[in-house]
């Protein structure tokens, strides 16, 4: 099986430490061959092309959409030379971009690999993987939880300190409840060194809700994924490591604080491995998501997990001109139960491809909605957001029609894009 952190440059920045795994709770069910359709007549638009001139560059995470239709996100670099520590940005419906905040890598944090959440007042909340308390994590800081208000003022709500009492390297994004509490994960540190689930209340007080232990009864190293919360207040997520095959788990953290590994990925040709992304849930409580690698072509899968813990592989990615490969983000679901996602590779360009956008219908039909060609974007690793009329919005790490030669990157600095049905 392929180690996902070896695929692409920006992904490999974070140290995802391996661990042994979690007891599998159910049998893997693999569908034979799902029906596939070629791309439909879609309208694809690059809303904004990032440049190397101070407006941010290399967006790795997905977007959040405001009430007026503006899009907000983060970039892994500030778009200046020498490279700096990332931005929070806004892109209007007309395609005008503005930087709301430039990170310095000091006490304010740096490298916001995760996306944002937004409250009704327009405040944005997110995480940085480094910075904050510079007495922690060998002087680079263990990362932060931050708030950026509509005027662009940043406030650090929590500084991670690492070690055995706190997490470090948060890169998966936040979930916000109606009371204003923020929930998220850290990839590393904690009691066993395998990461944590945490809560930060509106006053900035952090509580570690779970320390991942790895081994045969827990997951390890949750990465590039935020949490899902059901109506009862239970949290759901994925870990990159852990499980009986050390291929990752799907877990539940109950409102009372009890963590359960719902499913352990087996890897190989019959199952996926290394799940990133945020799970989705249907009205019956079934969970849906992706695993970055393994499956019949070792290019990842889309999976469904029943409330009883039985997994079904809904789609095996095959790469090539008619399919995607390596889905780093999870999936989103519409009101009819159709799933939408994107992939880092695949499509009709060279060996690995520049990535795709796809739909997987409730009946199991896979449709390729768009294939990136570098000029319009390359390597989509962040999740999607969908508006009320069904338009999809996302980012690509590279590509677009603006040069990034100053950085040494072989492609453009990345894009914000829109796909209209």
N, C-alpha and C positions, 0 to 999 in steps of 0.2 A: 504494500500500500504506500501511497505517496504522503509525505509529510507536508501539510499545507503551508507551513511557514517558509518553505523553500521556493514557493511559486513566484512571488512578486516582492519587489524591494521594500515598499513601505510596510507591508504586513510583518516582515521579519524583524522589525525594530523591537517588538516586545518579546521577552523571554517567556515562552510557554513551557514550564517545566513538566516533564512527564510524571505519571504516577500509575500505580496499579489500580484496578477497577472495581466496578459495582456489580452486584449480583443481578443477572438478567431475570426479569419477572415474567416474561411472556415469550411465546414462540414468534419468530419472524415470519410474516406472510409476504410472499413476493408475487406481484401480479405478473402475468406472462409478458405481453407486450402491449403497452397502452397505445391507443390510436393516436396518430400524429397528423397534424395539419401544417401546411406551409404558411408562411406569414400572410396575414390578411392585409387589406388596404387600410393602413394606419397613416396618420399624419405625425411625423416626428420633427421636433424643432429643438435646436440648441437655443435655450433661453439666454444663456450666458457662457462665454468662453473665458476661463481664467488666464491671466497673463503673468509675466515675471516682473511686474512693475509696481508692486505694493498693494495689489488688490486681493492677495491670497492666492494660493495654488495648491494643487493635489488634494482635493476633497476626498476623504476616505469614507465618511459616514453619509447617511441619508439626510433628508430634509424634514423640517416641520413647516406647516403652512398656516399663515395667519388668517384672521377673519376677512381681511380685505384681499386675500389671494397672494400676498407677498410670501416669499420663501426665505427660510432662515436655515443656516447650517454652519459648519466649521470646516476649516482647512488645516491640513497638517503642517503647512508652511505659510509664512507671512508674505511670500511673494517678493522678497527683497534679497539682496546679495551683500554679505554672506547670508546663508539661510538662517531664518529666525524661527520662532516657536509657535506659529499658527495664528488663526484669526477666528472670530465670529463674524459672519457676514449676512447681509440681506440682499435679495434680488427681487425687484419689483416685477409686476406682471408685464411691464414694458421691456424688461431685460436690463434695467439699470442696477448695477451692483454697488454697494457701499460696505465698507468695513466698519462694523460697530465696535470691535475691540481687537487690538493686537497684543498677543501674549508676549511676555519678556523672558519666560523661563525662570523667573525668580520667585518671589513670594506670591505672585499672582497665578502661577502655574505655567505649563507649557505642553505642547503637542496634544491638542484636543482631538483624539482619534474618534471619539464617540460623537453622536448627534446630540440634538437639543430637545428639550420639552419646553412648552410655553404655557403661561397662565393667562387668565382672562384680562389682566392688566397689561399684557404684552411683555412681561419679564421672561427672559430666557434662562434656562438652567442646563448645566452640563458638567463634564468632568475633564480634567487634564491628567495625562499619564505621569508627568513629572512636575517638579516645582512645588511650591507651598512652603512647608517647613524644611528649610535647607539644612537643618541639623539631622535630618533623616535620610535614609537610603544613600549613604556614602556621599552626602553633600549635594546631591542632585534633586532632593525632594521626592517624596513618594506619591505625589499627585494631589489633586484637589477636587472638591465639589464647588462650583461657582454659580453666580447669578450675574447676568448682564441686563440692566434695565433699558427701557426704550431710548434713553439719552446716550447709551454707550458706557455707562459707569459700571465697572465690575466690582463685585464683592465676593470674597472667598468665604464660603459657608462652612467648609471643613477642610482641614489639612490632614491627610493620611500620614501616619507615623510608622507604619510597617511593623516589623518584628513579629512577635507572637500575639500581641494584643490588638493589632489593627491590620487592615489590609493595605495593599499597595498596588500600583499600576492599574488604576481603573480605566477601562477602555470600551465598555459596553453600552454606555448610555443610561439614562435615568427614567424611572417611572414616577409619576406624581399622582397622589390621590386627592380627593376632594378637600381634605383638611390641610393640604399643602405639604404633607410629608413626601420626601424623596426616597426612592428605593433603587439600589443598584448592586453591582458586584465588583470585586477587585480580582484581578487575575492571579496575583501572588500574595505572599505573606499570610498573616493569620496564624492560628495556633499550630497548624501542621505545615504551613508554607504553601498550601495549595489554593489560597484565595478565600474570599468571604462573600456573604450577602450582608448588606448593611442598610440602615435607615438613617436619614438625617431629617430631624423635625424642623419646623419653621424657625425655631430659635437658633438652629445650627448645631444642636446636640446630636452626636452620632451614636448609634447603637449597632454593634455587630450582632446580626440575627442568626448567622450560621457560619461556622468555620468548616470549610471542606477538608476532608481527611484522606481522600483517595482510598486506596485499598479495595477490598471486595464489597464494601457496603456504602460507598459514597463516591461522588464525582470529584473532579480535580480541575483547577484552572479554567474557570468560566471566562470566555474571551469573545470580544466583539459581538456581544449580545446583551440586550436589555431584558427586563422582566415583563411577564404578563401577569395581570391580577384579575381574578374572577370576582363575581359579585359578593361572594362571602369573605373576600379579603385574603384568599390564599394566593401565593406567588408561584409562578412556574418559570423554568428556564432550562438552559442547556450548559453542559461543561465540555470543554475540548478534550479533557483527559478523564481518567478513571473508568470504571467498568471492568467487567471480567476480561475484556480484550484490550483494555486501556485505550478504547476508541471513543470514549465519551458517554454521557448519560443525559436523559431528560429527568428533571427532578421537580418535586413539589415541596414548597415550604408553607406549612399550614399557618393560619392566623395565630395559632397558639405557639408557634415556633418549632414544630416537629418537621424535620426534613426527611423526605422519602425519595429514594431513587426509583422512579417509575419504570424506567427502561434503560438497559445497557446495550449500546450498539456493538454488533459482532464483527463488523468489517468484512473483509473478503469480497467475494463476488455476489453474495446473497444479501448483504446489508451495507449500509453506509458507515462512515466513520468520521470523526472530528466535526461534530456539529457546531457551527457558529450561528449567528442570527437569532432573531427573537421569534418565539413560537406564536401561532395564531390559534384561536379556539372557536369552535362552532357552537350552536345553541344547545347541542347535546353534551357538551363538555369534551368532545374529542379534540386532541391537539394536532397541529400540523407544523412542519418545519422542513429544514434541509440539513444535509450532512455534506461537508465539503468534498470528501473523497470516498473511495471504495465504491461498491456497487458493481454491476456487471461489466462496466468499462473503466472502472477506477476513476471516474470523473464526477462522482457525487450522486445524490438522490434527493427526491422529495418524499417525505414520510408522513404517515398518519398514525397516531397513537390513541387507541380507545381508552375509555375511562377505566377499563379493566386491565390495561397495560399491554394489550396486543398490538403489535406494530404491523402496518402494511406499507410496503414500498409502492408508492403511487407512480413514480417515474425514475428511471435510471438514465442519467445524462450520458450521452454518447459522444459529444463534441462533433466536429465536422461541420459541413455547411448547413445542416438541417436541425442542429440541436446545440444547446449550451454545454458548458463544462465548468466545474468548480463553483458551485453556488455559495459564496461567502455570506450573503445576507439570507434571512429567513423569507417567509412569504407573508402577504397580506390577503385578506379574504373579503369579497363583496357580500352583499345581502343575499345573494343566490347561492353562496357556497363555492364560487369559483375562486381559484388561487392565482396570485400574480407574484412574480419575482424576477430577479435578474441574475446573471452569472458573470464571473470574472473572465472566463474564456469561452471558447466555442464560437460558432458562426463561420462565415465563409472566407476568413482571412488566414492565410498561412497555416502553420501546424497547430498552434494553440488557439488562434482566433482572438479577437478583441472583446468578446463578450456579447451577450444577448439579453433581451427582455422577453419574457414568456408568460403565457396563460395556461393553467391546467384546470379544465372545466370540472364541475362537480361529477360529471359522468366519466372522467378520466382521460378526456381528449387533450393532448398537448399541442399548443399552437405557438409557433415562434412569431412574436409580434414585431421584433426589430433586431437586426444584427448591426452591431457597431463596426465602423470601418476605419477607425482612427481619426479621419477628418471630422467626424461628428462625435467622437468620444472613444475611449478605450479603457477597459477594465473597470467594470461596475462592481464595487464591493459593498456599497451602502444599501440599506433597505429602501423600499418604495413608499410613497404616500399617494393617496387617491382622493380626488375631490368628489363633490356631490354628483357630478355628471359623468364620472368615470374616467376622467383624464388622469394619467399616471405621471409622477414627477420623480426624478432621481438625479444622481451625480455619477460621473466617471472620474477615476483617479487621474488619468492621463488623456491625451487626445484633445481634439478641438482644433480650431483654425488659427490659434495664436502660438507663436514660437516660444519654446522654453529653453533655447540654446544656452542662455546664461547659466542655467543650473546644471548643464551637462545631460539633461534628460533627453532621450531620443524622440519623445513625443511632445504634444502640447501639454499645457498645465492643468488640464481637466475641464469639465463642463458641468453646467446645470441644464437638464433637458426635460422636455414635456412630450408625452405620447398621447395623442387624441384618438379615440376609437373610430 
